[in-house]
C-alpha cells in the first residue's frame, strides 16, 4: 500500500481480505464490501388488532411511535375510542445503518395526563430483504408483564439502499481522494487498498451521515411558523345533561401541543372568546384534532363531537373564519385561524453567535430601538442562551453515569441539545435564540437523562426570570428539584443576553398573559391544600388587622393616635378629590422605594412558604407511593375534584393578595416603575378631567366594542398587570441558589493533587 496509508492497518486489512478470498473462492468483485451507508425505510402503518383497553369505557385512543436508536422518527395520528384502529399512514425514514432495530411503541392518548403505555415490539432491519415489499405482523408486549396479550400491529415495509447518496459524501479530507471507495483498482493488493479506504472512509461517512440524521432530528424541535387560533363560539351543541343542557369545553391537539378551553356552564351555544397559539413544526402544516366535551363532576366527561382542521389547505398570512361541523355529534364550532411564517427560534454551535458578530448585533439593537415602538408589538425582544456545560450531575444509570441532555424552554418555545453519553460533566456548547413576546417570561433550563425504553429521568432544573438576567455574564446555576424549592446535585453554566424594547414590554404587560399549554394539571395534595389555606389566611389577616387598627382609633384605646386619626379624617374628607386615590398609592410606592435604596429594606424573605414548599415535596413523594399501593385517588374521584377546585381557589386568592404586596415591595422593579408611571397618568387625568367625562368615555367604549370588533376578547388590564407580578411561592422558586465551590469536580481534582 502507498506510504501515506497507515502501514500496520493496511497489513491487517490485507490478511483479512486474503482470508475472505481463500474462503469464498471468488473474484474481487464478488467479495462483499462494506455497508453502502444510508438506507431509506418506507413504512406503511396499516392497522392494529385487539389492542389493550386503557380507558374506563373499555376502549382506548391509540397512537404509535417509531424509534430508532433512542430517537423518535415518526408519530401516528390518534384513533379515538377504537381497539382495532386503521391508520394507513406512510412514513419515510432515513437509516444510517442496520444495527439498530426499529422500535414500535403504542400509547393511549389521555388529554392533560401522561399517556398510557399499550405495548411495544421490535423490527430487526437486518433481516429485511432489500428492495422487496414485506408485510410484517408484530405482537405487542409489555416488558413488565410479558404474559399479557396486548394485540398486534400490522405494517408494510420496504428497505432500499441509498447508494447514490453515499458516493456523494465528500471524502477529500481523508487520504483516499485518488480512489473511489469500494471499487478495487488492482488485483489483491489493489483490493487491499480499496477495502482499507472503503472501511476508513465508511467511518467518516458514518459520522457525516450521523450528523445529517442528528440534524434532521434537531430540526424536528424547531418550529417554522405560528398557528394563531381564536375559539369564538359553539352553536346548537348536543345536550348531554338531564336538564337538556351541557357544560361544554373544547380540547385542541397539534402533535405534542395541547390546549383546553374553559368550561361554559349550562349552555348549548357557548361563547368562549379564547385565543392561543400553536407552533408549526412541519413545512406542510399539520392537522389540528378538535374534540368537544361535556363536563361532569364525579364521573367521566361526556363526548359531544369532533372535527379537524387541515392546515395545509389554509393560506398563510391570512385570517380564516371556519365553521366546523362536529362529527359523531351535533352542532358547530366557530374558529378564527391564522398561519404566520416565522423563524423566531434557532439552535447552533457556540462558534455561531449572533451577538458576537458586530453587524448582527447592531441589526438586533436597531430592531428593538425606542424608535420602533409601534412596529410589530408582539416582537418585544431578543434572547440568546449559551448552554455551555454542567458539572457534578446526578448518576441516573446503574453504571454510575448519566446520558444528559438539556431542554431550554421559554413559554411554549422548547429546544433541545444533543445527548452526551456516559458523562456526569457534559459539555454542550450550544447557542439558543428566541424572540421574546413577554419580558415577564421565565426561562426554564432542565437537564434530563436519556433512557432508551422509557421516559427521560429528571436530573435538575433552573428557572430564570428574564428581567433578572445580567447580560453577557457566564454564571453557574445550581440545579434545583422539580418543584424548584431546593437544590439537587450539579450545576449548569449558562451565558444569557436579553435585548428588548421597554415601551413594547410595558404595553404587552397590559394584555392577557400567554398560556402555557404543556403545564401539568394540578393534583390533590394535602400539604398543598394546607399551604394555600395558610397563604390566604395571612392575606385576610392583613385586612382584619387593619380593621382592628381603625376600630381601635374609634374606641380611643390610644388617645394621641385617635386624636391624630380624627384630625386626619376631617382634613381628608373636607379636601377629598378623586385624584387623591392614585396619588396615595403613588406615595406608598415612592416611600418603599426610598426605604430600599436607603438600606432599610422592609421586604422579608418568606421562610414559611419556603419551608412548606420543601415539606410539600416530601409529602408528594409519600402521596405517590400511597396512591400506587391503595389507589386512594380512584376511590374518591368526586371528592378529589372538589378538593382540587378548593385548592386552586385558595391559591388564586392568596396569590392575588401576594402580587399586590409584591408590587408595592418592589419585588420586580420594572413592574413597580410601570405602576408609578400609570398612577401618575391616572392622577393627572382625574385632576384635569371631570369624572363624568371619564365615565362617559368608558361607557361608550364598552357599548361599542362588540360592534367595532365582533370577535374581540375581553380583558382586564389591571388583572393582566398583576398576573406578571410573582407570588411569594414564585419568588422562592425563582430565587437563585449560591453554588458550593467544593462541589466542582475540577476543584476536587486540584485538592486531590494537592
ChimeraX attribute file (.defattr): number of C-alpha atoms within 10 A of each C-alpha:
attribute: neighborCount
match mode: 1-to-1
recipient: residues
	/A:1	15
	/A:2	8
	/A:3	6
	/A:4	8
	/A:5	14
	/A:6	12
	/A:7	12
	/A:8	9
	/A:9	11
	/A:10	19
	/A:11	15
	/A:12	12
	/A:13	18
	/A:14	21
	/A:15	11
	/A:16	13
	/A:17	20
	/A:18	15
	/A:19	12
	/A:20	15
	/A:21	15
	/A:22	9
	/A:23	9
	/A:24	12
	/A:25	11
	/A:26	11
	/A:27	10
	/A:28	19
	/A:29	12
	/A:30	10
	/A:31	14
	/A:32	10
	/A:33	15
	/A:34	12
	/A:35	17
	/A:36	19
	/A:37	21
	/A:38	23
	/A:39	21
	/A:40	16
	/A:41	19
	/A:42	17
	/A:43	20
	/A:44	18
	/A:45	20
	/A:46	17
	/A:47	16
	/A:48	25
	/A:49	16
	/A:50	14
	/A:51	22
	/A:52	25
	/A:53	19
	/A:54	20
	/A:55	15
	/A:56	8
	/A:57	9
	/A:58	11
	/A:59	17
	/A:60	26
	/A:61	21
	/A:62	29
	/A:63	21
	/A:64	22
	/A:65	16
	/A:66	19
	/A:67	19
	/A:68	18
	/A:69	12
	/A:70	13
	/A:71	12
	/A:72	14
	/A:73	18
	/A:74	15
	/A:75	18
	/A:76	18
	/A:77	16
	/A:78	19
	/A:79	18
	/A:80	15
	/A:81	16
	/A:82	19
	/A:83	21
	/A:84	19
	/A:85	21
	/A:86	14
	/A:87	17
	/A:88	14
	/A:89	14
	/A:90	16
	/A:91	15
	/A:92	14
	/A:93	17
	/A:94	19
	/A:95	23
	/A:96	24
	/A:97	17
	/A:98	17
	/A:99	12
	/A:100	17
	/A:101	17
	/A:102	18
	/A:103	20
	/A:104	21
	/A:105	22
	/A:106	25
	/A:107	21
	/A:108	25
	/A:109	20
	/A:110	14
	/A:111	14
	/A:112	16
	/A:113	9
	/A:114	11
	/A:115	16
	/A:116	17
	/A:117	15
	/A:118	22
	/A:119	25
	/A:120	23
	/A:121	18
	/A:122	17
	/A:123	15
	/A:124	12
	/A:125	18
	/A:126	13
	/A:127	9
	/A:128	16
	/A:129	13
	/A:130	15
	/A:131	13
	/A:132	11
	/A:133	15
	/A:134	15
	/A:135	13
	/A:136	14
	/A:137	13
	/A:138	16
	/A:139	17
	/A:140	24
	/A:141	20
	/A:142	16
	/A:143	12
	/A:144	7
	/A:145	9
	/A:146	11
	/A:147	9
	/A:148	13
	/A:149	15
	/A:150	20
	/A:151	18
	/A:152	21
	/A:153	25
	/A:154	17
	/A:155	19
	/A:156	16
	/A:157	22
	/A:158	18
	/A:159	22
	/A:160	19
	/A:161	19
	/A:162	16
	/A:163	13
	/A:164	11
	/A:165	13
	/A:166	21
	/A:167	15
	/A:168	9
	/A:169	15
	/A:170	13
	/A:171	18
	/A:172	10
	/A:173	9
	/A:174	11
	/A:175	14
	/A:176	19
	/A:177	12
	/A:178	7
	/A:179	14
	/A:180	14
	/A:181	24
	/A:182	23
	/A:183	17
	/A:184	19
	/A:185	15
	/A:186	12
	/A:187	12
	/A:188	16
	/A:189	16
	/A:190	16
	/A:191	23
	/A:192	25
	/A:193	27
	/A:194	23
	/A:195	24
	/A:196	25
	/A:197	23
	/A:198	25
	/A:199	18
	/A:200	17
	/A:201	22
	/A:202	23
	/A:203	13
	/A:204	17
	/A:205	23
	/A:206	17
	/A:207	13
	/A:208	17
	/A:209	22
	/A:210	16
	/A:211	13
	/A:212	14
	/A:213	17
	/A:214	14
	/A:215	12
	/A:216	13
	/A:217	15
	/A:218	16
	/A:219	16
	/A:220	15
	/A:221	17
	/A:222	21
	/A:223	22
	/A:224	20
	/A:225	21
	/A:226	19
	/A:227	19
	/A:228	16
	/A:229	19
	/A:230	21
	/A:231	21
	/A:232	21
	/A:233	17
	/A:234	23
	/A:235	17
	/A:236	13
	/A:237	23
	/A:238	24
	/A:239	19
	/A:240	20
	/A:241	14
	/A:242	7
	/A:243	8
	/A:244	11
	/A:245	17
	/A:246	26
	/A:247	21
	/A:248	30
	/A:249	20
	/A:250	22
	/A:251	17
	/A:252	20
	/A:253	18
	/A:254	20
	/A:255	18
	/A:256	10
	/A:257	16
	/A:258	18
	/A:259	21
	/A:260	16
	/A:261	17
	/A:262	14
	/A:263	16
	/A:264	18
	/A:265	14
	/A:266	17
	/A:267	18
	/A:268	20
	/A:269	19
	/A:270	21
	/A:271	14
	/A:272	19
	/A:273	16
	/A:274	17
	/A:275	19
	/A:276	15
	/A:277	20
	/A:278	24
	/A:279	22
	/A:280	23
	/A:281	18
	/A:282	14
	/A:283	11
	/A:284	11
	/A:285	19
	/A:286	16
	/A:287	16
	/A:288	18
	/A:289	18
	/A:290	20
	/A:291	19
	/A:292	24
	/A:293	20
	/A:294	26
	/A:295	21
	/A:296	15
	/A:297	12
	/A:298	13
	/A:299	10
	/A:300	13
	/A:301	14
	/A:302	16
	/A:303	16
	/A:304	23
	/A:305	21
	/A:306	22
	/A:307	18
	/A:308	16
	/A:309	16
	/A:310	12
	/A:311	18
	/A:312	14
	/A:313	11
	/A:314	15
	/A:315	12
	/A:316	17
	/A:317	10
	/A:318	11
	/A:319	16
	/A:320	15
	/A:321	13
	/A:322	15
	/A:323	15
	/A:324	17
	/A:325	17
	/A:326	20
	/A:327	14
	/A:328	10
	/A:329	16
	/A:330	15
	/A:331	18
	/A:332	22
	/A:333	23
	/A:334	17
	/A:335	22
	/A:336	16
	/A:337	22
	/A:338	20
	/A:339	24
	/A:340	18
	/A:341	14
	/A:342	12
	/A:343	13
	/A:344	17
	/A:345	21
	/A:346	17
	/A:347	22
	/A:348	15
	/A:349	14
	/A:350	15
	/A:351	10
	/A:352	12
	/A:353	18
	/A:354	18
	/A:355	16
	/A:356	10
	/A:357	11
	/A:358	10
	/A:359	11
	/A:360	13
	/A:361	15
	/A:362	11
	/A:363	14
	/A:364	17
	/A:365	17
	/A:366	12
	/A:367	20
	/A:368	21
	/A:369	16
	/A:370	14
	/A:371	10
	/A:372	14
	/A:373	17
	/A:374	10
	/A:375	12
	/A:376	9
	/A:377	15
	/A:378	15
	/A:379	19
	/A:380	25
	/A:381	23
	/A:382	22
	/A:383	20
	/A:384	23
	/A:385	20
	/A:386	23
	/A:387	25
	/A:388	18
	/A:389	17
	/A:390	25
	/A:391	21
	/A:392	17
	/A:393	24
	/A:394	21
	/A:395	18
	/A:396	21
	/A:397	14
	/A:398	7
	/A:399	8
	/A:400	11
	/A:401	17
	/A:402	26
	/A:403	22
	/A:404	31
	/A:405	21
	/A:406	26
	/A:407	16
	/A:408	20
	/A:409	17
	/A:410	23
	/A:411	19
	/A:412	16
	/A:413	18
	/A:414	16
	/A:415	23
	/A:416	19
	/A:417	22
	/A:418	18
	/A:419	18
	/A:420	18
	/A:421	14
	/A:422	17
	/A:423	19
	/A:424	21
	/A:425	22
	/A:426	21
	/A:427	19
	/A:428	20
	/A:429	17
	/A:430	22
	/A:431	23
	/A:432	22
	/A:433	21
	/A:434	21
	/A:435	21
	/A:436	23
	/A:437	21
	/A:438	25
	/A:439	25
	/A:440	23
	/A:441	17
	/A:442	18
	/A:443	19
	/A:444	17
	/A:445	24
	/A:446	22
	/A:447	25
	/A:448	22
	/A:449	26
	/A:450	22
	/A:451	15
	/A:452	13
	/A:453	12
	/A:454	8
	/A:455	10
	/A:456	16
	/A:457	16
	/A:458	16
	/A:459	24
	/A:460	25
	/A:461	26
	/A:462	26
	/A:463	21
	/A:464	18
	/A:465	17
	/A:466	20
	/A:467	14
	/A:468	14
	/A:469	14
	/A:470	13
	/A:471	13
	/A:472	15
	/A:473	11
	/A:474	14
	/A:475	14
	/A:476	19
	/A:477	21
	/A:478	23
	/A:479	27
	/A:480	23
	/A:481	18
	/A:482	16
	/A:483	12
	/A:484	22
	/A:485	23
	/A:486	19
	/A:487	18
	/A:488	17
	/A:489	16
	/A:490	26
	/A:491	26
	/A:492	27
	/A:493	17
	/A:494	21
	/A:495	18
	/A:496	20
	/A:497	17
	/A:498	21
	/A:499	21
	/A:500	23
	/A:501	21
	/A:502	17
	/A:503	18
	/A:504	24
	/A:505	22
	/A:506	18
	/A:507	16
	/A:508	21
	/A:509	23
	/A:510	18
	/A:511	17
	/A:512	18
	/A:513	17
	/A:514	14
	/A:515	13
	/A:516	16
	/A:517	18
	/A:518	13
	/A:519	12
	/A:520	10
	/A:521	8
	/A:522	11
	/A:523	16
	/A:524	20
	/A:525	18
	/A:526	14
	/A:527	18
	/A:528	22
	/A:529	19
	/A:530	15
	/A:531	22
	/A:532	24
	/A:533	18
	/A:534	17
	/A:535	23
	/A:536	21
	/A:537	14
	/A:538	15
	/A:539	17
	/A:540	15
	/A:541	12
	/A:542	12
	/A:543	11
	/A:544	12
	/A:545	11
	/A:546	12
	/A:547	11
	/A:548	12
	/A:549	13
	/A:550	13
	/A:551	13
	/A:552	15
	/A:553	18
	/A:554	16
	/A:555	11
	/A:556	12
	/A:557	12
	/A:558	11
	/A:559	13
	/A:560	11
	/A:561	13
	/A:562	18
	/A:563	14
	/A:564	11
	/A:565	15
	/A:566	13
	/A:567	10
	/A:568	12
	/A:569	11
	/A:570	11
	/A:571	11
	/A:572	11
	/A:573	9
	/A:574	9
	/A:575	8
	/A:576	11
	/A:577	11
	/A:578	12
	/A:579	19
	/A:580	16
	/A:581	14
	/A:582	19
	/A:583	17
	/A:584	13
	/A:585	16
	/A:586	19
	/A:587	13
	/A:588	14
	/A:589	20
	/A:590	17
	/A:591	13
	/A:592	18
	/A:593	20
	/A:594	12
	/A:595	14
	/A:596	15
	/A:597	9
	/A:598	9
	/A:599	8
	/A:600	11
	/A:601	13
	/A:602	11
	/A:603	15
	/A:604	7
	/A:605	11
	/A:606	12
	/A:607	11
	/A:608	11
	/A:609	19
	/A:610	18
	/A:611	12
	/A:612	18
	/A:613	22
	/A:614	17
	/A:615	15
	/A:616	21
	/A:617	20
	/A:618	12
	/A:619	16
	/A:620	18
	/A:621	11
	/A:622	12
	/A:623	17
	/A:624	11
	/A:625	12
	/A:626	13
	/A:627	13
	/A:628	11
	/A:629	9
	/A:630	10
	/A:631	12
	/A:632	13
	/A:633	17
	/A:634	10
	/A:635	10
	/A:636	11
	/A:637	15
	/A:638	14
	/A:639	14
	/A:640	18
	/A:641	17
	/A:642	14
	/A:643	17
	/A:644	17
	/A:645	15
	/A:646	16
	/A:647	22
	/A:648	18
	/A:649	15
	/A:650	21
	/A:651	21
	/A:652	15
	/A:653	17
	/A:654	23
	/A:655	24
	/A:656	20
	/A:657	19
	/A:658	21
	/A:659	20
	/A:660	14
	/A:661	17
	/A:662	22
	/A:663	24
	/A:664	23
	/A:665	22
	/A:666	19
	/A:667	18
	/A:668	19
	/A:669	16
	/A:670	16
	/A:671	21
	/A:672	20
	/A:673	16
	/A:674	17
	/A:675	18
	/A:676	20
	/A:677	13
	/A:678	13
	/A:679	21
	/A:680	16
	/A:681	13
	/A:682	17
	/A:683	19
	/A:684	13
	/A:685	14
	/A:686	17
	/A:687	14
	/A:688	10
	/A:689	11
	/A:690	11
	/A:691	13
	/A:692	9
	/A:693	10
	/A:694	12
	/A:695	11
	/A:696	11
	/A:697	10
	/A:698	11
	/A:699	12
	/A:700	10
	/A:701	12
	/A:702	12
	/A:703	10
	/A:704	11
	/A:705	15
	/A:706	13
	/A:707	10
	/A:708	10
	/A:709	9
	/A:710	10
	/A:711	17
	/A:712	15
	/A:713	16
	/A:714	13
	/A:715	11
	/A:716	10
	/A:717	13
	/A:718	11
	/A:719	15
	/A:720	16
	/A:721	22
	/A:722	21
	/A:723	18
	/A:724	20
	/A:725	24
	/A:726	23
	/A:727	24
	/A:728	22
	/A:729	20
	/A:730	14
	/A:731	18
	/A:732	19
	/A:733	20
	/A:734	18
	/A:735	15
	/A:736	16
	/A:737	14
	/A:738	10
	/A:739	17
	/A:740	10
	/A:741	10
	/A:742	10
	/A:743	14
	/A:744	16
	/A:745	15
	/A:746	14
	/A:747	12
	/A:748	13
	/A:749	10
	/A:750	9
	/A:751	10
	/A:752	8
	/A:753	7
	/A:754	6
